Amino acid sequence: MKTSTGKDTSAIRAELTELLGGSTPAPRDDFTVAVINYPGFHPTPLMEAWYGFGWSEWDLACRCRPRFEGHRQPMECLWGRFDESDPAWAARETDAAADHGIDVWIYDWYWYSGVEIWNEGLNDGFLAAPNRERMKFAVMWANHTWTNNHPAPLSGPLPALLPIRHCLEDLDRVVDYWSRRYFSQSNYWRIDGKPWCSVFLLSSLLEQLGGQKGVAEATERMRRRAQANGEPGLCLGCFARSPAEGRLAVEVGFDQVTTYNITTARDPQPGQALVDYRDVMARHVRQWQAMAECGAPYWPVVTQGWDVSARNHPYEPWPPVRWQWPWGHVVTGNTPERFGELVRAARQFVAARPSGPKAMVLNAWNEWTEGSVLLPTRDEGWAVLDALKAALSAE
């Protein structure tokens, strides 16, 4: 089989297998496939207050234009713009995901001391969908300051719109909300009977709760709060960005570690504006192997792509002159076939893990403004989801 770039996928498979040490892919019934769902594609009151009535990140995605020859922009959904907070649309998404081998939605969840944004996609959409039992779901608290990158300004730092502020009392409120609204649902994802939930930024907790001692107190307090609410405890996950951060997460009380995405090459070059997906694939394997030593079950992430052009101002220079998010490089060559090979490699990695709950995390279902999408597109149709299904079912 040939990829759309003419590269024989057997060569890519051989390279990844060599990096993994030749292990056999895990049987499909031996692990869970979870996918990150970024629910930024429906109107929500605060976003409308900032950007206008009816605004959502569809506005960013649809107005993006190519910045170099061959640039795959705008990325357009085959279904057009749709409202993910509508139960009918949530049901359509759920069928598409479940039909292609995905077991769990990991919803990015937004909470700023009681102020919520984007959570209607889960609360009003998926949880009201008639077919919701086809998939389990869980929440990942995206505990970062919400900044104005819609689009990012041409100069200066990103303005803060909703700062994240952590305190122990607010963590009590978060666990109470989760217990009442989510853990009570029949299809909430559980590990050994405990609801799995996660945080995005360990650094925010460390900075605002007094370092390692404060975060260790916080994780224990969250477990006790869940127990007071009738749960057997919590399975606390952390999205760590490095092996050192993964080890630290375990030390302060997290049960499991994964990574949100991997977007750079195995040997990144400073100022490299275009990065080939084949190099990103090799970086995935190296990162999985390094993260596996953190002292807790590590779930490998498989990143479908990376392109944050939609979050940049239309007149932002190309090549970039700023290299911190949301400015920087674009990953090219992320064909459906190559994505499928990376999923297959993740199965091999999972198979080699000796114990613990086994899963892989896919980034992402719908990160249209970050160039990482499984949903069908106008130019590739259902090819990415079909490649996923084939990779998950292959012997």
N, C-alpha and C positions, 0 to 999 in steps of 0.2 A: 504494500500500500504506500502511496506517495502523499506527502503533505501538499498543501496548496503552493508551497515554495519549492517543491521538487525534492525536498530532503526525505530520504528513506527513513521511515519511523523506526525500523529495526535498528538503525545505527544509534538513534537517540535512546531507545530502550536498552541497548547493550551498554551504553555509557552509564545510564542511571543504575542499571543492575550491578555494574562493576563498582560504582560508588557505594552501593548498598551491601556489597559483599555476596551477591548472588542468592539472596533469600527468595522464597516462594511467596506469591501474593496470598494474603489472608483470605480464607473463605468468606463469601459475602455475608453469611449469617453470624460471623464472629466479630463484627464491629459495627458501630453506628456511624452514619454519614449525616453530619450536621452542616447547615449552610447559614451564613450570616445574612440577615435581612435588614437592610438600611431603609427604614420607612420614611424617607424624605420626599415622597412623591404624591403628596396630597396636601390640600390647604390646611393650615393649622393657625389658630388665632394670632400667636405671637409673630409668626413669620409674615402673616398678612399685615400686621401692624407695622413691621419693619419695611416690607417690600411692596405692599399693595394687595388689594383684594384678589383672591384666587391664586396667589403666587405659590409655587412649589419649586423644587429643584428641577422639574421638567423644564422650567424656563431657562435654566443654565444649560442643560444638556442639549436642548433643541436649537439654541442660538449659537452654539460653538461652531467654529469654522476651522478648516485645515490651516496649520501653521507651517507645514513643509510639504514637499511633494510626496504623495502616497500616504499622508496622514489620514487615519481613519476617523474623521470627524465630519459632521456630527454623527455620534452613535445613536441610532434610532431604533426604538422598540418596534417589533413587527406588529404589535397590537396598538401602536400609537400611544398617545398620552392617556393614562387611565388613573383612576382614583383608588389606591390600594386600601383606603378606609371603607370602601363600599364592600359589603359582604359578598356580593356577586363576583366582583373582581378578585377578592381574596380567595374565593372558592376556585376560581380559574387558575390562580397561581398555585394553590395547594395541589390541585390535580396534576398540573405540569410538573411540579417538584416530585410528588410521590410516584408518578408514572415513570420517572427517570432515576429512581433509586435513592432519593433523599428521604431521611427519616425524621429530621428535627429542624425546625426553625430556631435559630438563635437571633432573637430580635435585639437590635441596638435599642436601649431604653434610656430615656433622658429625664433627669430629675435634678432640679436646682433648688434645693431647700424647699421643696413642695411645688415649685413651678415646673410644669411638664411641657415638652414640645415633642411633636412627631408620634406620640404614643397612640394616636387614634388608629394607626395602621394595625396594631395588635388589638387594642381594646374594642374598637368598633368594627374592624374588618375581619381579621382571622377568627377571633373568638365568637363572632356572630355568623360565621360561614357555615352552611349546612353540612359541609363535608370535613369539618375541622378535625374529626377523629382520625382522618387518614394520616395525620402527622402529629408528632409531639412538638412542644415548643418550650423555650426557656428564655431567660432574659440576661443580657449582658449590659450592665450599667456603664454607659459611655460617659464616665465621670471626668470629662475635660471641659474647660471653659469654652463656651460657645462664642465663636468669633465671626466677624463679618468677612466671609470669603465667597460672597454671592453677587458679583465676583470680588476677588481680592483687589485692594486699591493698587494703583500704579506705583505708589511710593509710600514709604513708612510702614510701620507694623500693622498687623491685623487688629482692628478695633474689637475690644471685648464687648459682647452684647449680654451674655449671661455668665458671670463668673461662677466657677465651682467652689463651694465652701463646705468642708467636711467638719462634723463634730459628732461625738458619740450619741447625743440625743437625736440627731437627724438620722443616724444609722438605725436607731430603733424605729423611727417612722418609716424608713425604707423597708425594713423587714416586715413590719406590720402591713404595709401596702402590698408587698409581694405575697404575704400569707393569705390575706383576704381576697386579693384580686386574681392571683395566678396559681399559687400552690394548691388552692382549693379546686382547681380545674382537673378533670379526669385525665386529660392528656398532657399534663405538665411532665417534663422530662425529669426522671429520677435516677440516681445512681445508688444502688444498694438501699433503695427505699427513701433516700434523702433527696430533696429537690436540688438540682444543680443550678447555680446562679454564679455570675462572674462579674468582675470589674475590669475596666479597660486600662486605667492608669494607676499602677501601684505608686508611682511617684507623687501623685496628688495626695494620696492617703498619708504617705511618709512625711510630706511637707507640712500637712495641716494637722496631723494627729500626734506630732511629737516624736517622729522617727520610728525605729523598729519596735520599741517597747509599746508605744501608743498603738501601732497597727496590730500587734499581737493581742493587745487588750480588746481592740475593736473586733477582730475576727472571732474571738471567743465570746464577746458580748452578742454578736449577731447570731451565733449558734444558740446561745441561751435564750435569746428573744424568740427565735423560731421554735424552740422547745416549749417555751411558755405559750406559744400560739398553737400547740398541739402537734408539731412536727418532731420527727426523731432527731433532728439536727439539720445541718446544711452540708452540701458538697460544694465547697467554695472554689471557684476557678479564678485564674488570673491570666490575662493576656500579656505575657512577658515579651520584651523586645530583644533580650539577650540571655545567654546562659547564666550570667551573673545575676541578672534580675530574676530569672526563674528560681535560682537557688535561694535568693533573698525572700521571694514569695513563699517558698516552703517554710523557711525559718520563722516567718511571722504568722503562719497558720493557714495558708492556702493548701487545699487538698490536691489540686490538679492544675496543670499549666498548658497553655497553648499560645499561639501567636496570631495576631490579627491578619497580617499579610507579610509577604516577602517580595520586595519589588526591585532589588538591586542585583547586579551581577556577582558571580563568584569572586571575581577580582575587579571591583569597581574602580573606574578611572575618574579622578576629579574633573568635573566639568564635562562629563560625557552626556551629551544631550539625548542620544538614542541608544538604547540598550536592547540587545537581542534576547528574546525570550529563552533561547536555548541556554544562555549563560545564567539566566534567572532560574531555570530548572535545576541546573547544577548547584546553584546557591541554596535552593530549597533543601536538597539532600544533605549538604554540609551543615546547614542550620538545624535540621531535624536531629542529626547525629549529635551535634553539640548540645542541643537543648535536652536531649534524652538523659543527660547526666545531672539534671537539676535536683533529683531526689524525690520526685513525684511523677505520677503518670503524665507523659507529655503526648498531646494529640497533635499530629502534624497538620499544618495548614497547607492547602493547595490554592495558590493565587492565580486567577484566570488572566489578569492583565493589570496594567497600570498606566493611566493617562489622566492627569489632573487639569488638562487644558481648559475644561469647562469652568473651572473655578477661577481661572485667570482673567484679568481684564482683556477685552478684545484687542487693545493696543499694547499689551505686554510684549516686550521684545522676544524674538526667537533668533538664535538660541537664547536660553534663559540667562539672565544676569544675577538672579537670586536663586539660591539652591536649598532653601528651607521650605517645608510644606507651606502652602500649596504650589510652590514654584519648583521647577526642576525637570527631570528627564521624563521621557516617554518610552515605554517598553513596546517594541515592535516584534512582528513575527509570532505572536501568540495565537497560532492557528488552533482550531478545535482538535486536530490530531495531536498536537503537542500537549495541549491541556490534558487530553485523555491519557497520554503516556505518563504525565506527572501524577495523575490520579492512580494509575497502575503502580507507579513507584511508591506512592503513599501506602498502598495496600501491602507492598513488600515490607516497608518499614514497620507497619502495624503488626504484621505477622511475626516479626523478630522480637517484639516486646514480650518479656517473660510473663508478666502478670498485670493485674489492674484492669480497670475498665478501658476498653479499646474503642477508639473513635478517630475520625478525621474531620477537619473543619474546612469547608470550602469558602473562599472569598472571591466573589460574593454573588448573591442572587441578583442584586440590582444596584450596584454602585456605579450608576451611569455617569456621575460626575467625577469618578475616579478611574474609569476605564476598566472595571472588573465586573463582568456581567455574565450570568448564565441564561437569563431570559432570552427568548428568540429575538433576533435582530433582522432588520430589513435586508442587510447584505449577506448574512450567513444563515438566515432562517433558524432552524432548530439544531444546527450542526453541533453546537457546544453541548447542549443537553444530550443529544444522541451519542456524542463521544463519551460523555460521563457515564451514561447507561451501559455502553459497550465495555468501558474500562472496569466498571463495577461488577459486571456479569462474566467477564472473561475468566477462563480457567488459568 
